[in-house]
Amino acid sequence: MTTLDAGRGTNAPIDPYAAVDADEGVIDRSIFVDPAIFDQEMEQLFARAWLFVGHESQIAEPGDYFVSRMGTDSVILTRDAQGEIHVLLNSCRHRGMKVCRYDLGNTLQFTCPYHGWSYSMDGTLVSRPGELFGVPQFRGAYGARLDRSKWGLVPVPHMHNYKGFIFASWDPDAVSFELYVGEFRHWLDSLSDSMTGESAGVETFDGVLKWRVRANWKFVAENFLGDMYHAATSHASVEVAGIGPSGATGSRHGMTSAELSKRRARQHSTSFTVLGHGATDAADEERASPVFDGHPELTEYFAEQAEIKHNRRVAQGRPLGAHGPATLFPAMSFHASGFPRTVLVVHPISPTETEMWRWFVVDKDAPDNVRQWLRHYYMRYSGPAGLTEQDDMENWNYATDASRGTIARRYKYHYGQGLGMNHPAAVAGATESDSWSTEENARNFYRRWARFVAGESWQQLMTEES
């Protein structure tokens, strides 16, 4: 029958396994709007998975900090006086007030504006002598009996610096970041290495774009997994406007029309069957350097960079592609080494609201004219004012709103493109599509999602389903 569950009312709990039938490519649309599912996601997924927090270039000097998010929690990315990096819960241990209310900056310590408890950059509760340091009225109010070593800011149990990109997990039992990422690391390498392939050769532009959309976070994450199907419809006007490097003669991503046609003929989206990550290309899918309309010096610059990277990767025996767009499960999407080069993290606010954050990536040694061209390109492409992002936001907003109704929630979504049309990928643990447009990436994403939300252990999560 067409209804999801003839005996279930719209307010009844949803079984994640029953909601996702990845083998048939049908998914219960209630997972995009149901408050109970949202609560399960926060407890079982975002409180356990590895999440992107920020880039080390944002905290380059001792005392620097950047306020980020992990799920629904505010966290502070800091660098202490010894140069060590920390991720701390942004909540005073006394009454919960945020100890840092600025986006970023430099400080010697965080002092809660409510009652004055003070914390060092590593999160420890300050214990210097005197009534004004660490805990006001330490003797008068506490009789000097408070064990300040036990009341520091809550540190994240696991933090990993991957070539400058900082990831963290709240789960003490979480698997290592290396196991969590698997061979998807090739896409992270393309993001974190310079355009010449130099390891950890990038930094982020100052500032992070932040805005909210009336949409479920999963719509955003799956859009970058491998959904090439929407581009011709949703982004037709953007392509006509010619916002990319080649202007009206190329795509918004910098490919010429001829190169775009070649890519469609050979493209193989990559889907990580167990880990849930996905990308719109194959690890060995090399792309041509873009031609810049009216800027021959930029065309020459990026062509030289691409040649150096090609030769370096050949010498290292590494894959030549892995450009993206791609999504690291569950909530970090990015364009790795193409145009635009950017990171998007979706922060769930409620079942029907998401806060979106965009970082923009540039080579550390990029000359000023390259930086300026990229900065303008990023602004016209991405973010709430970006022409491409506006198209996507409209889709996600209306899809979420149209799925909230009593009748709408009785009918499933169709994720059937490319069923049974995959072959082993160029990297382990993944498959590649045999057709240009496929939803295999999304099917595996939601298969992984169901296993997390259902509360499977890490040992179960890292193995094939029985």
Helices and strands as residue ranges (DSSP letters): H 16-19, E 20-21, E 26-28, G 29-32, H 35-40, I 41-46, E 51-55, G 56-59, E 64-70, E 73-79, E 85-89, E 104-106, E 110-111, E 118-119, G 148-150, E 158-162, E 165-169, H 177-181, G 182-184, H 185-192, E 202-204, E 209-213, H 217-226, H 231-234, H 236-241, G 247-249, H 257-266, E 270-272, E 278-279, H 296-316, E 326-328, E 332-335, E 342-350, E 353-363, H 368-381, H 387-401, G 408-410, E 412-414, E 422-424, E 430-433, H 440-453, H 458-461
